Amino acid sequence: MTECLFCRIVQGEIAADIVYQDESVIAFRDIQPQVPTHVLVVPRRHVAGYNDLTKDDDALLGSVGRAAAHVAQLEGIGSSGYRCVVNSGQDALQSVPHLHVHVLGGRPLSWPPG
């Protein structure tokens, strides 16, 4: 997926401020943060979005979730609270067609979101 922005980050073709990585995921700071802590957790394997997940992706989704919680701890927001957001599709404003979780925190968050 050479045209996918996040695939290019995973492959090291585009620089990113990486905060965590393992064999399944890579986590990096959002270039347009919406809150003090705004990190994206991206699976290394390309999956366009939630609608493209299959039963074979159960372990991958678990890895993404565990990585998001680990990133929150690394960023110092694990105890105070954080939000994990997945935008899926045009109406949800998914801007990059590669599954990713936004880890948001660092200040009190309001509800409803948008």
Helices and strands as residue ranges (DSSP letters): H 5-10, E 18-21, E 25-29, E 37-43, G 50-52, G 55-57, H 58-74, E 82-85, G 90-92, E 101-105
